[in-house]
């Protein structure tokens, strides 16, 4: 089963929008939220780009802003 990981941080309104959109489009696959603020490496890698969605099967990433169509294409290539 495909797991999606969303790199996020607290009090990020864009991250909240991304979660809502992802759960609307993708109600069946698990969504893991990763807080980047607690990890210096993740903060360096994603700090300027969050929210970022990552696929568990191939590691590909989708950067914000993304639309419903972008999500569908990303989840179901």
NORZILIN-V857741 format. One record per residue. N is the residue number from 0. RES is the residue in one small letter. NEAR is the number of other ideal C-beta (glycine too) atoms within 8 Angstrom. D_LAST is the distance of its C-alpha to the last C-alpha in whole Angstrom. Layout:
n=[N,N]
res=[RES,RES]
near=[NEAR,NEAR]
d_last=[D_LAST,D_LAST]
This chain:
n=[0,1,2,3,4,5,6,7,8,9,10,11,12,13,14,15,16,17,18,19,20,21,22,23,24,25,26,27,28,29,30,31,32,33,34,35,36,37,38,39,40,41,42,43,44,45,46,47,48,49,50,51,52,53,54,55,56,57,58,59,60,61,62,63,64,65,66,67,68,69,70,71,72,73,74,75,76]
res=[x,x,x,x,x,x,x,x,x,x,x,x,x,x,x,x,x,x,x,x,x,x,x,x,x,x,x,x,x,x,x,x,x,x,x,x,x,x,x,x,x,x,x,x,x,x,x,x,x,x,x,x,x,x,x,x,x,x,x,x,x,x,x,x,x,x,x,x,x,x,x,x,x,x,x,x,x]
near=[4,8,9,15,11,16,13,14,9,6,4,10,6,10,12,8,8,14,13,8,11,13,9,8,10,11,5,3,9,6,12,8,8,9,9,14,7,5,8,5,6,11,10,7,7,11,8,4,8,14,12,12,15,12,12,8,5,4,7,7,8,10,7,9,5,11,6,8,6,9,15,9,8,12,12,5,4]
d_last=[15,12,14,14,17,18,21,24,27,30,31,28,28,24,23,24,23,19,20,21,18,16,18,18,14,14,17,16,15,17,18,20,22,23,27,27,31,32,30,32,29,26,28,29,25,24,27,26,22,22,20,17,15,13,11,14,12,12,13,11,13,13,16,18,18,15,15,14,11,10,10,8,5,6,6,4,0]
